Amino acid sequence: MDKPVFPDLKKQWQIASSALVVLVAAILFLYRETGMAMVTIWARSETFTHAFLVPPIALWLVWRKRTELLAQTPSPYPLALVPLACCALLWLLGDLAAVNAVTQLAMTALLVLAVVAVIGWRAARVIAFPLGFLFFAVPIGEFLLPQLMEWTATFTILALRLSGIPVYRDGLQFVIPSGHWSVVEACSGVRYLIASLTVGTLFAYLNFQSNRRRWIFVGVSILVPILANWMRAYLIVLLGHVSGNTVAVGVDHLIYGWLFFGVVVMLMFMIGARWAESPAREAAPLATRSPPTVLRTSFLSMTVAAAALVIALPPAIEWTTQGRESADFTALAGPTELGPGWRRVPNGENTLRPAFHNATGELLATYQRRDDSVVIYLGYYRNQNYERKLVSSDNVLVTSKNPDWAQSATGERDTSFADRPVQVRTAELRSVEGLGQTESARLAVWQFYWLNGKLTSSDYLAKAYSAVHRLLGQGDDAAVIVLSTPLGGDGKADAKLESFMRENFSAIDALLHKMRNGS
């Protein structure tokens, strides 16, 4: 027999709100490590410090809609369990592959869908924007860094040349008569872009009623900070050049950047305010437009119970996989000889060591045959987690602060070895000391991943393989393989690396399988 029903809207909302609080609390508890990772990034990174304000702003936006919301009848929406289950599965795969962006987006989506499941689609539509605004709390966007840096460098160099200043460019490094400059992560403008998009979206929601005007202003909030950052970078280099590098360098570089960005955004909001629209006055309260329905508490209880089961299952599965982790090993030793004529020799003073952090084991070895030399770096990872993982935005060939090497070109190359086609990433590195010199030292570099015997150069496939292998109980052993050789002037560097891999990959593969099997 069904439990009593409550025709009084206030009473129904008290019951629905209590159920929602329980479900949200369950999500925050079961996924607490994901939530704490988000907060840690907010506190650590200036790019995402604004995210501390997102939850309070979302709650305030809901409070503004309280009259309209309470005029609706809360009605459980069991169909929300389908996307809820999909997001829970997405979180599991993201956690197995240790991808912060995936787990944090999935957890935020679980919170939003929990609201829909408990109060229903009609009521949730009233607070659709506050719920969507929660996604600005997810610290994501740094994947845009390489492209934004490339665009900034291209515009800055073009603007300098149009200003009559000669420029020599090499990747993200460039030389003008007054000195050397480089576009680093802080110059990308990603901080300005994320901050502008967050504030601009909120401004558009509060000041415009037309969706068309809202989307236009959001688009402007994306375009303006990108263009402003290009102009900022150009003006900073120009000021440094005309002042003999006494203005707009060091700390002033960042201060001038934020001041310039602040002025641009203020002007953007002032212009947007001229087209602000007053809220339309409702003709009648929503409660009188349709007769209220009633809340069946047994239906609500079943929906909440089913949602709780769905959200509890992925953490339980993840917990069971922890018991299948392999033991760590202590050393990764390369052979003294590889294929015909390749012998190991001491590493040079400036031998390239890629910036792969917290590897379980590493090997950096130089092999030589007659006049040819190849440096091989193996970074081996086992029992990966958020602090120790193969694919990470922190793991790169060279950082912008590398004292020896700077990256000047990247690409991809289709090749074959081990009787199978393989795509590798390619890069060209130049000696930092030789920037602006035509005869500076250069390296040709290949990079790809080994995942339990599978080969790929794709970060996304590497993450997917890792998640599937862990889910199937096969462990997450994986490695990055980086080869480098002097570029030379004969254009045969890639051919040398290809020949080296065809002759020696079987030995490298055997070494990695030996480490995987613990023998």
Buried (B, 14 or more C-beta within 10 A) or exposed (E): EEEEBBEEBEEBBEBBEEBBEEBBEBBBEBBEBBBEBBEEBBEEEEBBBBBEBBBEBBEEBBEEBEEBBBBBBBBBBBEBBEBBBBBBBBBBBBBBBBBBBBBBBBBBBBBBBBBBBBBBEBBBEBBEBBBBBBBBBBBBBBEBBBEBBBBBBBBBBEBBEEEEBEBBBBBBBBBBEBEEBBBBBBBBBBBBBBBBBBBBBBBBBEBBEEEEBBEBBBEBBEEBBBEBBBBBBBBBBBBBBBEEBEBBBEEBBBEBBEEBBEEBBEEBBEEBEEEEEEEEEEEEEBBEEEEBBBBBBEBBBEBBEBBBEBBBBBBEBBEEBEEEBBEEBEEBEBBEEBBEEBEBEEEEEBBBBBEBEBBBBBBBBBBBBEEBBBBBBBBBBBBBEBEBBBBBEEBBBBBBEBEBBBBBBBEEBEBEBBEEEBBBBBBBBBBBBBBBEEEBBBBBBBBBBBBBEEBBBBBEBBBBBBBBBBBEEEBBBBBBBBBBBBBEEEEBBBEBBBBBBBBBBBBBBEBBBEBBEEE
